[in-house]
Amino acid sequence: AHPYRVDAGDLQQVTALIDASPEYLAGRMVKLQQRLTGKNQLVLSVSPRDLAKRLREIEGVDRVALWTLPIEADMFRSTVKRLLANDENFRGMFLQQFGLFEGRHPLVQARQKYFGGEFDDVDEKLGATGLYMECRLPDELIRDLATNPAAQKRMGFEQGNLKPEIFQRQMQGAQMIALQAKTNATYWIGFVHFANGNYKVASDWFQRSAEQHEGQGPWAAGAKYNLARSYEALGRWEDARKIYLLSESPQQHGDLVRARLIAQQHP
């Protein structure tokens, strides 16, 4: 059994946290907000005192405090910025993990297009689908990028006056980013087709994503779940149910609930 961890008694002593970044608490933002009128009006500030007063009137709220996470996030960013400037080992580790989302990589542009609902190409401008496909380099090219001069030249990389060891590190980084981009794009293309109602095509992409890296890829659990949702949309109830029943992801209990609903509604 997995009892719910919160009961009615716990809800009589709730702490309400006010989510406000340092910028939202700054007096200059209050002044700027007051100057913005009409179509330019924006909420740029928050008054913790006024909000705390309203929150205390809610039954069960025992305490009100500022949520410290936004301030901690600012401190974290400052620390990262300092380390990037002064620590070569940290810089390499950071770029390896997050470099893909720095700058204007096609994957970043594709993600922005997707969130804006710009799925298809318009004239010569690529939509989310086209940009995602650009990120899916051939496996052979990605494999050869670190060591093959022809592959490096094809991708626009030249050693020039760089020392061999420095250029080699750069190529290894480029190879890793190319692999990460392909892994992410393979998964996210499925969402574009799902949003367009192309459930069969979406299921193909989610299946491909679930099988990446021998089923141990970063999106394996999400890909399996969305594959099941695609099967549901296609009326393939038993195929969807089997995926939910075999779930080992953190959302396993939710998947089992969906499996039970399918069994009840589509016996």
URNOR-V384666 format. One record per residue. RES is the residue in one letter. SS is DSSP state (~ for helix, > for strand, _ for the rest). Layout:
res ss
RES SS
RES SS
//
This chain:
res ss
A _
H _
P _
Y _
R _
V _
D _
A _
G _
D ~
L ~
Q ~
Q _
V >
T >
A >
L >
I >
D _
A _
S _
P ~
E ~
Y ~
L ~
A _
G ~
R ~
M ~
V ~
K ~
L ~
Q ~
Q ~
R ~
L _
T _
G ~
K ~
N ~
Q _
L _
V _
L _
S _
V _
S _
P ~
R ~
D ~
L ~
A ~
K ~
R ~
L ~
R ~
E _
I _
E _
G _
V >
D >
R >
V >
A >
L >
W _
T _
L ~
P ~
I ~
E ~
A ~
D ~
M ~
F ~
R ~
S ~
T ~
V ~
K ~
R ~
L ~
L ~
A ~
N ~
D _
E ~
N ~
F ~
R ~
G ~
M ~
F ~
L ~
Q ~
Q ~
F ~
G ~
L ~
F ~
E _
G _
R _
H _
P ~
L ~
V ~
Q ~
A ~
R ~
Q ~
K ~
Y ~
F ~
G _
G _
E _
F _
D _
D _
V >
D _
E _
K >
L _
G _
A ~
T ~
G ~
L ~
Y ~
M ~
E ~
C _
R _
L _
P _
D ~
E ~
L ~
I ~
R ~
D ~
L _
A _
T _
N _
P ~
A ~
A ~
Q ~
K ~
R ~
M _
G _
F _
E _
Q _
G _
N _
L _
K _
P ~
E ~
I ~
F ~
Q ~
R ~
Q ~
M ~
Q ~
G ~
A ~
Q ~
M ~
I ~
A ~
L ~
Q ~
A ~
K ~
T ~
N ~
A ~
T ~
Y ~
W ~
I ~
G ~
F ~
V ~
H ~
F ~
A ~
N _
G _
N _
Y ~
K ~
V ~
A ~
S ~
D ~
W ~
F ~
Q ~
R ~
S ~
A ~
E ~
Q ~
H ~
E ~
G ~
Q _
G _
P _
W _
A ~
A ~
G ~
A ~
K ~
Y ~
N ~
L ~
A ~
R ~
S ~
Y ~
E ~
A ~
L _
G _
R _
W ~
E ~
D ~
A ~
R ~
K ~
I ~
Y ~
L ~
L _
S _
E _
S _
P _
Q _
Q ~
H ~
G ~
D ~
L ~
V ~
R ~
A ~
R ~
L ~
I ~
A ~
Q ~
Q ~
H _
P _
//
